[in-house]
Amino acid sequence: MIGAASECENVAAELICDGLHVHPSAVRMAFRLFPGRICLISDSLRCCGMPDGEYALGGQRVFLSGGVARLADGAIAGAASDLYTDMKNAVAFGIPAEEAIRAATIRPAREIGRADEIGSIERGKHADFVICGEELTAMEVYVGGERI
């Protein structure tokens, strides 16, 4: 999904980088056309992170299989990936890691007016973050400053 950010002055587009909503080549094109102006987003359904099976979405049956959530008619119901995975996908699609990380953290925080609370690691901000190793592998996760 590439959607125009209707109320965001500085953002050119919001991207769901799950490999289904937007083709990897379109992700690369958007980042090239609008440097520093892309926000990664997720429209994850509540089946995100859950095992394959049947779930509900607004009274409709959703079938999760292999990380893809579909309605009974086969249409994609929504994303079944989280923002961290989508950020890693953006890097796998060819976006520099530093840019993908900014697009998933500080830039969206600025756009919703909460950059003084979230989006980067600074004194006085919420201490929710992931320490990554090579290949952006999650090594440690902190929520409220506590390692979980």
Buried (B, 14 or more C-beta within 10 A) or exposed (E): BBEEBEEBEEBBBBBBBBBBBBEBEBBBEBBEEEEEBBBBBBBBBEBBEEEEEEBEBEEEEBBBEEBBBBBEEEEBBBBBBBBBBBBBBBBBBEBEBEBBBBBBBBBBBBBEEEBEEBBBEEEEBBEBBBEBEEEBEEEEEBEEEEEE
